[in-house]
Every structure is written in structure tokens, then in C-alpha cells.
Amino acid sequence: MTDIYFQSGKDPVMTDFTMSQLQSYLRQKYPHLENGSGLFMKLVEELGETAEVLNLLAGRKNANGTAVYDAAGRPVAIDPTQIAKNSTETQQLKSQLARELADLIHYTVAIAAVEGLDLTATLLEKDRSASLRYQQQPDLVTFLEINSLESKDPEDDA
């Protein structure tokens, strides 16, 4: 079975893990749950938090969390050229966004783990069908195969 690997360039101790490993870990973390409904509520909560950060980054909300309006009272986004891409505030928001996205992945995979679903197989199948439907190449399986071949050290074959 092909598994999807996640990689972190920052932690020298743990750099790679698979979707199957993550699901197995989360199954152990939530052994008391019979279904994913409670985790789904956490997922929805995290989705809202992610939306808040994205709204701040896009300028649809200001720092105190209120919407930005034009003179006619319509919500508008701040001119993107006015948002400093490398400001300390922007970098903090991007760091917060990464944490919120990690929470979304955590709860999504936890739901699949508790429900006994093979998320790897489902992701691969859904991607293949979407690639065919929308005529996009490569699909995820092909991408993983190409990357696996490219990352092989030529001396390994010697």
C-alpha cells in the first residue's frame, strides 16, 4: 500500500511520518471515543479559528477582529499592497495559521482514525478521480512515484 509521507525540515529527531502512522497514533490518543462526532465539533471550532487568521492576513478584518468597511458601509478588504508581507505581525499570523492548519489536520485525521477509515487509500482514490475529471497531471500516486525516483541516490544502484 502506498502511504503519504509528511516531512518537517525543522526537527532533526523526527522528520518524516506517514498518514498511517498518524492515524495509528491518534487511534491510541482517543481510545475512549466510539465515534468522531466530538472531534468533529473541535474541527469546526478550529475551522473558525483558521478563518479568523486568514481574514486578518487578507485584510478583511483588522487587528481587533472587526470587519473593515468602506464609506457606504460594505465590508471590504484592505488594499493587499498595504499589507506588509514580511512584517513581524504578518509572520506571527502566518505562524498562527500554520498551527491552526495543523489543528485541522489533527482533528480530520483523528475522526478517520476513530471511525476506522483508511484515509491514505481514500486520499489517493479521490485525487486520482479528480485528476481524471479535471484532466490534471500528475495525480498524487504519479507525483509520489516521480519524487521517489528523483530522491534516490544514484550510488544506491551501484
N, C-alpha and C positions, 0 to 999 in steps of 0.2 A: 504494500500500500504506500502510495506517495504521501508524505506528510509535509506540511507547510512549516518552514523554519522562521523564527523571529530572531533578530540579531541586534545586539546592543554594542555600539562601539566604545562605550564608556566604562563598562565594568569588566576588568581583566579576569575576574574569577568566573563569572557566568556570562558567556557571550551569545550562545545560541540555545534556543529551545523550540520544540515543535508544538503544534496545536494539540496533538495527542497528549504530550506531557503536561501542557497547561490544563487540559480538561481533566486529566488524572489528578493533578494537584488540587484543582477546585472541587472535584468529587470528594476528596479527602477533607477539604476545608469545610464543606457543607454536608456532612453525613446525616445530619438531623432533618434535612429538608426532604419532603416527599415529592414536591414539585417545585417549579420555578416561579410561582406566582409572586412570592415575596421578593424574590430577586428582580422580578420584572418591575416592581414598584421602585426599587433602588435604581434600576436602569433609567426609568422615566425621570426620576429626580436628577440623576447625573446628566441626562439629556438637556434638561432645563439649565443646569449649570454651564454646560458646554455652549448652549445658545447665548447665554449672558456674555461669556468671554468673546465669542465670535462677534456679537453685536458691538462690544467695546472696541475690538480690533478693527471692525469695518466702519466705526464712527456712527453707527445707528443709535448708540447710547453714549452718554458722557460718563465721566468717572463716578458720578454718584448714582448711576444706573437708570437715569431718566432718559426718555427718548429725546432726540434733537428734532425741533420743529422749525419750519420756515415761517415767513411773515403771515402766511394765510392759515397757519395752524396745522399744516400737513407734516407728518413725520418725514424727515429727510436724513440722508447720510452726510456726514462731514465730507468735504472735498478730500478724496484719498491723497492728493498731493500735500495736504496739510497734516497728514498723519506721519510722524517721523518713524521710519521703518526700523532704525537702529537705536531708538531712544531706550533708556532704561525701562521706562513704563511699558513700551511695546515688547521688549524682551521678557519682562516679568509676565505680561499677558500671554506671550507665546509659551512660556514655561508652564503657566497655569493651564493653558489649552492642552498641552501635552499630558498633564496629569488628569485632566477631565476626560480626554480621549482614552487614556489608559483605564480609567474607571468604566467607561462604556464598553471597552473590550472585555474587561474583567467580568462585568455582570452579564454580558451577552454570552460569553463562553461558559460562565457558571450555570446559566439557565440550561444550555445544551448539555453540560456535564450532568446536572441533577436529573434531567429528563432522559439521559442515556442516549443522546443523539451523537452521531459521528459527524462533527462539524467539518472536519477535513474533507471527507468524501462529498459532503453537501456543497461546500465552497467550490471544490473542483468541478462538480457537475453543473452548478449554477453558472460558473464562469464560462465553461465550455458552451453551454446552451446560449448564453448572452453573446459570446463571441461569434457564434454562428448566426444568430438572429441579427446582430448589428454589423456583421461582416468585419470584425476587428481581429487583427492578428498581432502578435501571437496570443493564444489563450494561455491561461496560467500554467497548465501542465507543460506546454511547449516552452514557455518562458523559464520554468524551473529546470527543464532538461538542458536548455541552452546555457543557462547560468552555471549549471553543474559541470558542463563540459568546459566552459570558459575558465572556471575556477580551479580545474585540475592542473596540477603542476606537471609539465612535460617530463620531468625527471621521474615521476611516478610510473610512467610507462616503460622506463628503461630497465 
